[in-house]
Amino acid sequence: MSSTSEKGHAKNVANFGVIINFASGYGPNYNPSNPTLAIPALEAKWEAAKEKLRTVKDTKEPFDSKTGERQLLFKPLRPLATKIINSLIAQQVPSTVIKDARTIIRKLTGKRAKELTQETEENKISVSQQSYDRLVDNFEELIVLAQTEPNYNPNEDDLKVTSLVTLHEKLNNKNNEVKIIYVPYSNAMIARDGELYDQETGLVDIAYEVKNYVKSVFGAASPQYRQISGLVFSRPKE
């Protein structure tokens, strides 16, 4: 399911409230045989959808905060890796070690070969998470390389192996914190998408059913149908 912005989800829910108001205003002329389209059922659906949006918002805020913390912590990693290889060179370690270090650093400093233009909200997060996982793993690989090289003994505190090991632990822990806090946010998005977009039972499909019912009762050229025909309910692209 391709990404629909939070604004798009909210617009669907807001327009559903508008269509309920119009349907209620038709009085006894709005009398569908399908209980799903009855005003009380529509109102219950609307409340459930609003609750799902609130839950997404409530779980997204701490997730965004934690990912921001992770971004700041990881930001110096690539420049630090460059300093490490320069230190290795300065200490005249074997050329094979330098070659291995360059290979690792290319992994650390590399970017995705191709940015996708249409990704689901969760896929974007998944790709980002995999990127951070690789950074943690590649940094550990660089540390192991430095640990096993007897000539690597820099005077700079931030380049010492003990400091690098401590930093790696912090990076790994912060990355795991993001994974943990993502779970309720991910579950909230799944629940929201089900409430809004499930076939037949989702808010958007029900909205279209209401439109069709009003058109069948009052006619396609009726002022009643014109009131609601322009209300937009968008489905995420598959």
C-alpha positions as CSV (number, residue, x, y, z in Angstrom):
1,M,0.0,0.0,0.0
2,S,1.7,3.2,-1.2
3,S,2.1,6.1,1.2
4,T,-0.8,8.4,1.8
5,S,0.2,11.4,3.9
6,E,-1.2,11.9,7.3
7,K,-3.1,14.8,5.9
8,G,-4.7,12.5,3.3
9,H,-5.9,10.1,6.0
10,A,-7.3,13.0,8.1
11,K,-9.0,14.4,5.0
12,N,-10.8,11.2,4.4
13,V,-12.1,11.1,8.0
14,A,-13.1,14.8,7.9
15,N,-15.0,14.3,4.7
16,F,-16.8,11.3,6.2
17,G,-18.1,13.6,9.0
18,V,-19.4,16.0,6.3
19,I,-21.2,13.3,4.5
20,I,-22.8,12.1,7.7
21,N,-24.1,15.7,8.3
22,F,-25.6,15.9,4.9
23,A,-27.2,12.4,5.2
24,S,-28.7,13.3,8.6
25,G,-30.1,16.5,7.0
26,Y,-32.1,14.4,4.5
27,G,-34.4,13.3,7.4
28,P,-36.7,10.3,6.8
29,N,-35.8,10.4,3.1
30,Y,-32.5,8.9,4.0
31,N,-33.6,5.4,5.0
32,P,-31.1,2.7,3.7
33,S,-32.0,-0.9,4.0
34,N,-28.3,-1.7,4.5
35,P,-27.7,-1.2,8.3
36,T,-24.1,-0.2,7.6
37,L,-25.3,3.0,6.0
38,A,-27.6,4.0,8.8
39,I,-26.7,7.2,10.6
40,P,-25.8,5.5,13.9
41,A,-23.5,3.0,12.1
42,L,-21.9,5.8,10.1
43,E,-21.3,7.8,13.3
44,A,-19.8,4.8,15.0
45,K,-17.5,4.3,12.0
46,W,-16.5,7.9,12.1
47,E,-15.6,7.8,15.8
48,A,-13.6,4.6,15.4
49,A,-11.6,6.1,12.5
50,K,-10.9,9.3,14.5
51,E,-9.6,7.1,17.4
52,K,-7.3,5.2,15.0
53,L,-5.9,8.5,13.7
54,R,-5.3,9.7,17.3
55,T,-3.5,6.5,18.1
56,V,-1.2,6.9,15.1
57,K,-0.4,10.4,16.1
58,D,0.2,9.5,19.8
59,T,2.6,6.7,18.8
60,K,4.3,8.6,16.0
61,E,5.5,11.4,18.2
62,P,7.8,9.3,20.5
63,F,9.0,7.3,17.5
64,D,10.0,10.5,15.7
65,S,11.7,11.8,18.8
66,K,13.7,8.6,19.2
67,T,14.7,8.5,15.5
68,G,15.9,12.1,15.9
69,E,18.1,11.1,18.8
70,R,19.5,8.2,16.7
71,Q,20.2,10.5,13.8
72,L,22.2,12.9,16.0
73,L,24.2,10.1,17.6
74,F,25.0,8.5,14.2
75,K,25.9,11.8,12.5
76,P,29.6,11.9,13.4
77,L,30.1,8.2,12.5
78,R,31.2,8.7,8.9
79,P,33.7,11.5,9.7
80,L,35.0,9.4,12.5
81,A,35.6,6.5,10.2
82,T,37.7,8.7,7.9
83,K,39.7,9.7,10.9
84,I,40.3,6.1,11.8
85,I,41.7,5.2,8.4
86,N,43.9,8.3,8.4
87,S,45.2,7.2,11.7
88,L,45.9,3.7,10.4
89,I,47.8,5.2,7.5
90,A,49.8,7.5,9.8
91,Q,50.8,4.6,11.9
92,Q,52.1,2.7,8.9
93,V,50.0,-0.4,9.2
94,P,50.2,-3.0,6.4
95,S,48.7,-2.0,3.0
96,T,46.4,-5.0,3.2
97,V,44.9,-3.5,6.4
98,I,44.4,-0.2,4.7
99,K,42.7,-1.9,1.8
100,D,40.3,-3.7,4.1
101,A,39.7,-0.5,6.0
102,R,38.8,1.4,2.8
103,T,36.4,-1.3,1.8
104,I,34.6,-1.0,5.2
105,I,34.5,2.8,5.0
106,R,33.0,2.7,1.6
107,K,30.2,0.7,3.1
108,L,29.9,3.2,6.0
109,T,29.9,6.3,3.7
110,G,27.8,4.8,0.9
111,K,24.3,5.8,0.0
112,R,21.4,3.9,-1.5
113,A,22.1,3.4,-5.2
114,K,18.6,4.3,-6.2
115,E,16.0,6.2,-4.3
116,L,12.5,4.8,-4.9
117,T,9.9,7.4,-5.7
118,Q,6.9,5.4,-4.4
119,E,7.3,3.5,-1.2
120,T,4.9,2.7,1.5
121,E,5.2,4.5,4.8
122,E,6.4,1.3,6.5
123,N,8.8,0.4,3.7
124,K,10.6,3.7,3.9
125,I,11.1,3.1,7.6
126,S,12.2,-0.4,6.9
127,V,14.8,0.7,4.4
128,S,16.0,3.3,6.9
129,Q,16.2,0.8,9.7
130,Q,18.2,-1.6,7.5
131,S,20.6,1.2,6.7
132,Y,21.2,1.9,10.4
133,D,21.7,-1.8,11.0
134,R,24.3,-1.9,8.4
135,L,26.1,1.1,9.8
136,V,26.3,-0.6,13.2
137,D,27.6,-3.8,11.7
138,N,30.1,-2.1,9.4
139,F,31.4,0.1,12.3
140,E,31.9,-3.0,14.4
141,E,33.8,-4.6,11.5
142,L,36.1,-1.5,11.4
143,I,36.7,-1.8,15.2
144,V,37.6,-5.4,14.9
145,L,40.1,-4.5,12.2
146,A,41.7,-1.9,14.4
147,Q,41.7,-4.2,17.4
148,T,43.6,-6.9,15.5
149,E,46.2,-4.5,14.2
150,P,49.1,-4.2,16.8
151,N,50.4,-1.0,15.2
152,Y,47.1,0.8,15.8
153,N,47.7,2.8,19.0
154,P,46.5,6.4,18.5
155,N,47.0,9.0,21.2
156,E,43.7,10.7,20.4
157,D,41.0,9.6,22.9
158,D,38.2,9.4,20.4
159,L,40.2,7.1,18.1
160,K,41.3,4.6,20.8
161,V,39.7,1.2,20.5
162,T,38.1,1.4,24.0
163,S,36.4,4.6,22.9
164,L,35.3,3.1,19.6
165,V,33.8,0.0,21.4
166,T,31.9,2.3,23.8
167,L,30.5,4.3,20.9
168,H,29.5,1.2,19.1
169,E,27.6,0.0,22.1
170,K,25.8,3.4,22.3
171,L,24.9,3.2,18.6
172,N,23.6,-0.3,18.9
173,N,21.5,0.5,22.0
174,K,20.0,3.6,20.4
175,N,19.2,1.7,17.2
176,N,17.5,-1.0,19.3
177,E,15.5,1.6,21.1
178,V,14.1,2.8,17.8
179,K,13.2,-0.7,16.8
180,I,11.3,-1.2,20.1
181,I,9.4,2.1,20.0
182,Y,8.5,1.5,16.3
183,V,6.3,-1.6,17.2
184,P,3.3,0.3,18.6
185,Y,3.5,2.9,15.9
186,S,3.6,0.2,13.2
187,N,0.6,-1.5,14.8
188,A,-1.3,1.8,14.9
189,M,-0.7,2.4,11.2
190,I,-2.0,-1.1,10.4
191,A,-5.1,-0.6,12.5
192,R,-5.7,2.8,10.9
193,D,-5.3,1.5,7.4
194,G,-7.8,-1.4,8.1
195,E,-10.3,1.0,9.6
196,L,-10.1,3.4,6.6
197,Y,-9.3,1.2,3.6
198,D,-10.4,-2.4,4.1
199,Q,-12.6,-3.6,1.3
200,E,-16.3,-3.2,2.0
201,T,-15.9,-2.5,5.7
202,G,-13.5,0.4,5.4
203,L,-14.5,4.0,5.8
204,V,-13.7,5.0,2.2
205,D,-15.8,2.1,0.7
206,I,-18.7,3.0,3.0
207,A,-18.5,6.6,1.9
208,Y,-18.8,5.6,-1.7
209,E,-21.8,3.4,-0.8
210,V,-23.5,6.4,0.9
211,K,-22.9,8.4,-2.3
212,N,-24.4,5.6,-4.4
213,Y,-27.4,5.3,-2.1
214,V,-28.1,9.1,-2.2
215,K,-27.8,9.0,-6.0
216,S,-30.3,6.2,-6.2
217,V,-32.8,7.9,-3.9
218,F,-32.6,11.5,-5.1
219,G,-31.1,11.1,-8.6
220,A,-27.7,11.9,-10.1
221,A,-28.9,15.5,-11.0
222,S,-30.4,16.2,-7.6
223,P,-29.2,18.9,-5.3
224,Q,-28.8,16.3,-2.6
225,Y,-26.4,14.3,-4.6
226,R,-24.5,17.4,-5.8
227,Q,-23.9,18.2,-2.1
228,I,-21.9,15.1,-1.5
229,S,-20.6,14.0,-5.0
230,G,-17.6,16.4,-4.8
231,L,-16.4,15.0,-1.4
232,V,-13.1,13.3,-2.1
233,F,-12.2,10.0,-0.5
234,S,-8.8,8.8,-1.7
235,R,-7.5,5.2,-1.5
236,P,-3.8,4.6,-1.2
237,K,-2.3,3.1,-4.3
238,E,-1.3,-0.5,-4.2
